[in-house]
Structures are given as C-alpha cells and as structure tokens.
C-alpha cells in the first residue's frame, strides 16, 4: 500500500506543479495528470481548453522535470467526456412548439399533395402534441 500512496502523492505534486506554471484560468481547467512511461497525460473538460494547453507544452514538461525519475518526453492532452465544464449538470431538452404551431403543422400536412410528406407532417404533429401534453 505504501507504494500506491507514494504514487498518488507524486501525481498530486505533478498536478500542482503543472497548475502553478499555467495562467490561473487555464490552471483551473487541468483536472488530472498522470505519467505513464515517458508520457505525461493531462485531462481536461473540453477541446477548447486542450488546444490552449498544447501551447504550454514546453513549459509544462520543463516544470515537472525535477519531479520525475525518468525524463518525460511526450505531452498528451485528453478530454474527459461528460464531466464538468460549461454544461455542468445540464441536460439538453427538446423545445416543444406551442399547440397553435402544432396545429399549423397538422393543417399544412392535410393540404400537401405529396403522400410521403403528408404522412411525415401528420406523424410529426401527433408526436409534438403527445410530447406537449407531458410538459
């Protein structure tokens, strides 16, 4: 167990060092770091932050050189999907049109001469009506 605790402490020191050499806004976006072989993995929430972190590659690698036993030569930035960020805890929901607009779709569907389009518009209006009653 002692080995694992020392590994965890080393990873925390490396993460802290990385955060100290980055601008404050960017440092907050670094979620985790891990050294694997001669590669430093940094985890962030979005591609936007990942692209910004790539500009600091040499600064980051130089800053952790004294903390690692073997030289780290590669920086790889990974994106943690579905984690925190701009959309923390938000779930996208469909915007259901008003009953009046649903009726316009249905009425237009009844007047269309193309059978396939008519069928699609009528199914759409029925689905929207069913969903609007749930809200």
N, C-alpha and C positions, 0 to 999 in steps of 0.2 A: 504493500500500500504506500509506503514511503516514496517509492519510485514514481507512482502516479501523482502524488501530491507535489513532488518537485517538478514534474512535467507541467502540471496545472499552474504552479507558481511562475515557471519560466514563460509560459504562454501569456499569463497575465502581465508580466513585466514587459514582454514584447509588445503586447497590445497597448499598454500605457505609453511606451516609448514612441510607438507609431503615432498615437494621438497627440503627443507633445510637439512633434515636428510638423504637424499639419495645421493649417488655419482652423480656427475654432469651429466654423460652420462645417467644414469638411471632416474634422475630427469626430464630430457627433454622429456622422454617418457610417463610421467604421464600427461594425457590430462585433466581429470576432476576427481573430487571426490564428494561424496555425502554420507551423513549419513542418514540412514533410519532405524528407530527403534534402535536396538543395533548393527547395521551392518554398516561398512564402505565400500562403494563401490568405487573402483578406476578403472578408464577407461584408457586403453592403446591401441596401434595400432596393436600389434601382440602377438602371443602366446609366442614368444621368450622373449619379454620384460615382459610379465605376469609371466612367470616362474622365471625370475630373481627377480621380485618384491616380490614374495612369500617368498624369503629368508629374506626379511626385515620386515616381518610381526610384530614381537615383537617390533622392533624399531619404526615402523610407529604407531602402536597402543599406545605405551608409549608416543610418541611425541605429540599426539593430546589429551591426557587425560585431560590436563588442559583447553582445548578449548571447551569441550563438557559438557553439563549439566548432561547427563546420561552416564554411562560408556559404551564404545564401546567394545564389546567382540569378534566380528567376522570381519575378513577382507575378502572381496570378490573382486577378480580382474576380470574385464570384458574386452572383446576385442571389440573395435569399428570396425566393418567390413566396408571395402571400404573407410576408411579415409586415412589420411596421413601416411607416413612411407616410406619404401624403394621404393615403386612403386607409388610415388605421381604423379597423373595426367597421368600416362602411361596406355595405353590400349594395351592389347596383340593383335597382328595381325598375321594372318597366313603367313607362309613363302611359297610363291608360287615358285615351281621349274621352271627352265628355259624351254623355248619352246623345246629345244633338249631333255630334260629329259621327258617332257610330251609326246613327240613323241615316245621315247623308251618304255614308259608305254603302249601307244596305240598299237605299233607294237608287243610288247610281248603279249598283250591281244588278238591280232588277231591269234597268233600261239598256244595259250593254248587250250588243248583238253576239259577241264572241262568247261561246259556251264555256270555254275554259276560264276566261277572265271573269265571267259572271259567277261561276262556281267559286273561284278563289275569293272574290269580294264578299260573297254571301257567307262563306266559311269564316273569313276574317271578321266580319261584323258580328257573327254569332260568338266567336271566341272572345272578342273585345267586350261584348255585352255580358258574357259569363264572367270574365275577369273583373269587370267594373262592379258587378254585384257582390264580389268578395271583399272589395275595398271598403 
